[in-house]
């Protein structure tokens, strides 16, 4: 195992090591738990309030503060009491049993390795871009809260994702800040002898050394790989420079580091995860390295190792369109993985390429990382109910002739880590009504307790949140304008814009055409009248980045800026630049309404709207992603008809008009219709219902509990069963699959006989199995579901052996139904109690 370094020796400032109590500050500063624990805010404010406001980076503050200032606060009785209380809370949290220990202490599950290209944990560690990192970071935090034994694997980016500024002409400018490791809340991973843990992997003709860092996320450790090592050539030092930067070659290099070197980190730390969770296809190469490691330990072949290890792998896809997956040319795969296939996996290049292709015979087909992840995993899931359905459609080509409903993709709807996104006022409201452990799976009466809160309590809480947001937005806009070179009178004017008593809408996300961030601008004149209504005005806060190479997305930003810079509009709309975690946090805490306008079904889940729930915000969203399953009229408003319309411009115009109507006729009147106390009772009722019913369901804690019970625990059991005794059981399963592959084409149907009565139909069918054991197959009767219902599937029972036939049998079943017999078709599918069909065995034979 790696050596635990005493906290004070991580500081790197010898003059501070002798300060009494410094080790407690260091320990807290290096624990990302401070990012979601409001108690610690006052500690860091006391050291440097301005730097805290700008960075929210405890470690950076501790590195920057003077010796005198640190001594001053550590000798202050009030500060010492706060510090002592927080340290005690941390000790109790670390020593206490979590939900996992209380419910699954005797399970087969001891470690889950969570691989992701990005993690959004705090603005202090900028190694994220958006939604994917949001999900990964929030799930690590929830795992810490619940005691689920997770370790994270990611990359340490020297520059991370780009920073945004809007220039005088309204154009997006991209800048890349250097992530100084000394200022980040991370520390080197040391081996027992004190040496920095470094991993060496082979790229074409050269080695790359990777330093390993760790970030502490409460009870969870995140390990980060860094190519900025002096032993590497300068060109290779920059492999982990940018998140989603460069071209396909750099992306493949990064994915090799994440998947292959990431698994080697686990080996070096002597961690033996039963479960490997691939958060998107970027991490797919981990399935190859896990198989290779098992080959070296046991001497089995690659095919056998993949059958054994895949049982412990889970692939979560976040992509709603097939074009969104990582695709690489065969030549690039050969260049970077050809030798790895030959000398590491002992398979041919063609065999490797087949794992990432729909048609292995097509030599021109690109290598799809999602296909590799599917073929290397024991389970696959989407991130919302609707996205599960969309993913089954996307991956149907890998399971030819299988009905879409049975494509092996489940779903776990994402959730957000509520303690990371609630405001201090919201935290106080929830704590008083539901207790501090409300998200830990312990409290059962959240909805009931929120329903007991008075209208006045909820409205006061909402008003405080809005006031705090407006104050922040004024300062932020003034700073943004100054940075862009705006004249002084404009920056001063920004400090007075917006009214904290006006209905405030928020829209913030990546500016991409499918998200339709400019839907409200379909009719600028109507939007202008809506915003500037003298009796019931509205104000709108916008934020978001377009990828530096996404020029249509950047044009959408410029269109908004031109609209905003009209003198009368400026008082009602702000665009805040450099959308990051800090800005997201302020927006979701303060807005009254969160807008979301993607083209259905192109948003896999969308988590931004979940973050307003805990803060009393209400959603207006397209019926896409999570909102398609969450929406009821009691909790918010919906756009769209629940159908897909692709990118039809006429439909965009229609939905824009529907959005204007909704705002004018329902949202705005509901907000401004007040009782004698100045409270909008209908608004508060919707706000209360949203908080009570949606917040617990769309929390990351719910998602992690669901992952644990639905996927992690079964995967751990399957891995342990297949891997014991040098993989003997798994080898037998592999042989079973091989026999099926060899002999499936020899299966065939004979005659079918149908007797129909008023009660239903009796089906008899002849089946010839050749060398396939009848226990290895099921004969079923199948009918498509009617009017959106689930398919009807009936197992047929073996009756008599056919006289004079070799391996010929008769199967029958009676179906009580009024449907015509022609709706039903016999079929043969593989069957094994411990093999996932059709994920691992996708054969199917239909009666013609």
C-alpha positions, 0 to 999 in steps of 0.5 A: 500500500502507499505510505500515508504522509503526515499532513504537515509534511505535505505543506511544502512550507518548512517555516509553518511546520512548527505551528501548533494546530497547523496539521488540523488545518492541513488535514481539512484543506486537503479533504474535499469534504470541505467543498460541501460542508458549510461549517468550514467556510468561516475558517477559510474566510478568517484567513483570507476573505477575498481569496476565499470568495474568488477561489473557494480553495482552502489549500490555496489559501493555506499555501498563500497565508502568512505565518503571522496570519495563521498563528493569529487565527490559531490562537483566536478562541473563536477560531479554535472552537470552530476548528475543534468542532469541525475536526471532531465532526470529521473524526466521528464521520470517518469512524461511523458506519455508513449506509453501506456498512449498515446494510451490506457489511457482509457482502462480496463487495469491498472495492469499486474502481470508478474510472472517469475522464473528468471529476467535478469536485470543487472549483479548487480542482478544475479538472472538469468540463461539465455534465460528465464530471458533475455526475462523477464528482457527485457520485464520489461525494455520495459514496463517501457519505454512504460509506460505499467503498469506491476509489476514483481514477482520473487524470490531472490536467495541467490546464484543464478545460478552457476559461471563457471571456466575452470580448467587446464584440460579444465573441467568446475568447478561450484561455487556459490557466495553469493548474499549479499542483502546489496550489491544488488540494492534492498530494503525491502518492508515496510508496513505502520507501517514500518514493513518489509512485510513478507508472510507466506505460508503453506508447509507440516506440517510447515510454511515458512516465505518469506521476500519481496524485491523490485527492481525498474526498471524505472517505473516498480517495481519487487517484489522478495520473499526470504525464508532466514528469521530467523523465518524459519528452516535452511533447509527452509531458503535455499528454494530460495538459488539456481536457478534451483538447487536441485531436484523435491521437491525443484523445487516444493517448489520454484514454490509454493513460486513463484505462491502462495506466489507471488499472496499473495504479490499482495494482501498484497500490495492491487494491483489488476491486471486484467492480470496475465502473466505466463512466463513459467509453473514455475508460473502455481500455480498462477492460483490456488491462484488467483482462491482461492482468488476470491473464498474467496472474492465472495463465488463461487466454485473453478470451477466457480472461475477458469472459471472467473479468467482464462480469465485474465491469459496469459501463455507464453511457451518457451519450444520446446520439451514436455520433457522440462516441469516441471513434478511432481509425484502424491505423491509429489503433494499430499504431498505439495498441497493435503491440499491446494486442500482440505481446500483451493480450496475445491476440491479433490486431484484427481480433482487437479491432473486432471488439470495437466494431459492429461488423468485424469483417469491415476493415474500414469501420472505425473503432468504437470505444463504446462497443469495446466497453459493452463487449467488456462489461457484464452490465450496461446502463443509461442515465435516465429512463428515456436515455435507457430507451434511446441507448437500446436503439443506438446499440441495437445493431450489436444485437441483431434480430433482438427486439429493442426492448430486450437490448441489454441496457438498463438505466439509473437516473442521475442524481446530484449531491444535494449538500454540494449545491444547497445554499447555507440558508437551504442547508439550515431549512433542511437541517431544521426540518429533516436533520443533518443526515437527511441524504444518507438513506436514514431519514424516511420522512423528508417529504412529510417534514417539508410539507409541514413548513409554513408558506412564510418560512419557504417564501422567506428562504426563497427570497434570501436566496434570490437576494444573495444571487443578485448581489453576486451577479452584480459583482460578477458582471462588473468584474467580467466587463472590466476584464473585457475592457468595458468603460468604467461607467459600464462596470459601475452600472453593472453593480446596480442592475437587476432587482432582488424582488423580481422573478428571476429565470436562469439558463446555464449550460454548454452552448450547443445547438441541440440544447437550443439555448436561443429558443427564447430569442425566436421572437426577440420583440415578444421576449422584450415585452415579456421582460420589461412588463412594468407591472410584472417584470422578469429578469434572466441570468445566462451562462455557458461555454461553447467548445472552442471548435464549436463555431455554431455554439459560439454564434449563439452566445454572440446572438445573446450578447447582441440582444443584451446590449440593447439599452432597455434589455441590459436591465433585465438580462445578464450573461455571466462569463466563464461558467464553472462550478462556482457560478453554477452553485450561485445560479442554482441557489438563487434563481426562481425558475430553471429553464432547459430547452434541449431537443428531445431525446438528445439530452441523456439526463441533464442534472442542472435542473436537479440542483435547484430542487434543494434550493426551492427553485422550480423547473421549466423543461423540455420533456427530456432526460430526467424531467421526462420521468419527474414532471407532474403539474404539481412540481413545475412546468413542461415543454413539448409533447413528449415526442421526437421532432429532430431538428425541425426549425418549424417545431422550434418556432412552435415550442418557442411560442409555447414557452412564451405562452407558458411564461406569460399565462402561467409562470409570471402570474403565479409568481406575482399573485400575492396574498395579504402577506405578500406571499404567492401561495400557488407558487409556494405550493409548487415550490414545496411539492418540488422540494418534498417529492423530487429532491430525495429522488434526484439526489446522488445518494439515491443514485449511488444506493441504486448503483450499489444494489442493482449493479455493484453487488451483483457484479461483485458476486459474479466476479468472485464466482468466475475468478475463483480457483484460477478462473476455473468456473469462468473458463467453463462459462467461456467454453459454454459460449464457444460451444454455442457460437460453434453450433448455433447455426445447426439449430432449426425449427420444424413444423408448427401447429396452432389450435385456437379456442375462445379462451386462447391459443395452443401452440406446438412447435418442433425444434431440432437442437443438434449438438446444443444441450436443451438446458442451454436454450429456451424456446419461447413464444413472443409477441410485441406489446400493444399500445406501448405495453411490454412484449408478451414472452412465454416459455414453451415446455418440452413435451415429447421427443420426436420419433425417429429424429436425432435431437428433435423435440416438441415444445408447447404452450397455451396462451390465454388471449384475445389477440390473433395467433398470428401475433405470436412467433416462436423463437430460440434464445440461449439460457444460462443461469450465470451468463447475461443473455444477450449481452454475453450470448446474443444469438437468437433464432426466430420461426420463419 
